[in-house]
Amino acid sequence: MVSAGIALSPYIAAKDYSSTEQRKRSLWLEFESAPIDPGDAYFVRVLANAPDPMLIDIHEEIAEVTESPLPIEAEWMRLIARGQSRDGSGLRSMDPLGEQAESGPHYLVRLPQGLSETSLELFGMFTYEIRLGHTGSRWSTAQGRFGPALRIAGVQHPAPPLVCSPARDQFAIRIRAPYATAVHNGRNVRRRFPRTSMWAVLYARVQQTDAASWRNLLLARAMMSPRQESMDLDADARTLFGEGLFEIVQVQNQLRQLGLPDDTPLTALAVELFTDPLPPDPLGQSLGHARMLRVSPLVPVPDQC
């Protein structure tokens, strides 16, 4: 295996740039070359998984996992008759890698069985076993189907999508988004006060002078924090929301400084970053010096009622 990365679906925005679609993200692996034999393929299986240590309480103890051997029959003795049809022995013990890219030996990695794109387990790390093996297109015994194993630890699939929810009243614009919640064996292992930092970003949506397209101009950034009542009610709740606030008066002043009317349409998004370390202005002058965990799609801010 040469490298790994994240494949993204195309960036799609509304015609008036008032919102963007959630991009589909998938883990891909790159190998030195594709299988030489067209009847072979790369196969993977999950050996273990654990929450990301950057997200959990430092005092949380995660038990060691005994990695299971490849679940195929020993086949100490087997009778094979002439003309016997293929029976797919051992074929379901591992999962074939997904679609191969046109540009080279890059393959998508499907999510582990039982998980979806929104599963909280995706905030964790996985240990994978990779083997080159015969596909179902050819006859093979279970013991002869796969080659030697390559064990890869610390594999991370894309984190679950981040959703940003803006609200507006006559005094302020509030942006709400959920913090990352690490789980292990179905149990919430998130620290009571999150180990990530959530930020709200507010934009003014304006049309180009030639009316060819719309643009979003940055107005302000605000650090979000958990609401105290939410933390007091249920510290073990799977969903903990952060909230950021922009005062209407300040927003109007910023619009006037840009020569824009007070009723200029606004958009917003949320960004979640790791806090180790967290520079003073991670989305401004220090952009690029803090690791981003996830970014929400752009959403419109409701007009004032």
Protein Blocks (a to p, Z undefined) as FASTA:
>chain_A
ZZdcdddddddddfklpaccddddddddddfbdcfblkbccddddfbdcddfklmcfkbc
cdddddddddddfklaacddehiacehioklmpccdddddfkbccdcddddehiafklmk
lmpccdddddddddfkbccdfklmpccddddehiacddddddddddddfkbccddddddd
ddeehiacbdfbacbdcddddddddddfklmaccdddfbdcdddddfklmmmommbfbdc
ddddddfklmmmmmmmnopafklccddddddddfbdcdfblmlmmgoiaccfbdcddddd
dddZZ
